[in-house]
Amino acid sequence: MTLPNKAGIKLKQARQELGFTQKKLAGMIGCTSSALCMFEKGKHDALSVERLKTACEALNLEPGALLEKTGARYCSNPFCPTHYPFRIGDAIALKPEPVDGDSAARCCGWCGELLVSKCEACDTAYDGESAFCQGCGQAYVDLPEGYHVDEKVLGELQLLRVERAAFTDLREGGQHDKSTQPSRQP
């Protein structure tokens, strides 16, 4: 989640509409009035998410009214394991896995590359559903020119995707059925 540029202004307006001073609201949410003042002036890291949620409750705002979801993002590194390679004729295309919501940080959790939210060719917002931009038709992620992927590598990539999905399921508290996983062959 990220804060829009006007989150501080919105908080200040709601506070003033209820007749709360900065000192009163700060006491209600457990912070200093200077921290609240800094937040209202645009320093969004001055208050924690928990304090912002408490402030929304105190000001009768919808929970999370000051927060907004980021759009879907993707890793632009062609060698990142988050991509799904698939064959189109003799060529290999990569479909990036969308990262959104709370997990849409600045960098890929798998390879460390900066995440991208728009097509690098035409600036159309990434839709997360396709390997190709809806605006210009370009692939979101291209393999380097001349790079060849043989059948064995494609099989290994499929196995890595299955293992990554199992890891993600377990990390999120689910249970993964190992009987559906292909086994690694030496």
C-alpha positions, 0 to 999 in steps of 0.5 A: 500500500502507498499513500497518495500525495494528498493523504496529509491534507485529507487527514487534516481536513477530516480532523478540522471538520470534527474540531480536533486539534493536532494535540487531541488527535495525536493523543488519541492515536498514540503519537506526538503532535509533531509527528502528526504535523509532519504527516499532514505536511506530506512526510508520510513516514512520520506515522505508522500504518497502525496509527493511520488506521487508528486515526481513520477510526477516530475521524470516522473515515473508512478504514484505509481511506488514506491508503491506496493500492499500487497498480500491478507491477512486474520484474523486467529482468528476463532471467527472473524466475517469476516469469512464465516462459511459453513457446510461440512457434519457434520463439519463447515469450515471457509472461511476467507474474504480476505483483500487486497490493502490499507486496508491490515493493520497489524491488523484486523479491526474487532477483532484486530488480526494480519493479515496473508498472508500465510498458517500457515501450509506450508507457501503457499501464501493465495489465498483469494478464498478458505477456504483451502490452495492450497499447503497443503489442510489445512483450513486457519482458524480452529475452536478450537477442540471440538467446536460445532456450532448449527443451531441457531448460524449459522443463527446468523452468516449469519445475522451478515454477511449480516449486515456487508456487509450492513455496508461496502456498506454504509461506501464505499458510496453505498446504501444498500437495507434493504428489502433483509436483514433477520430480527433479531428474539428475 
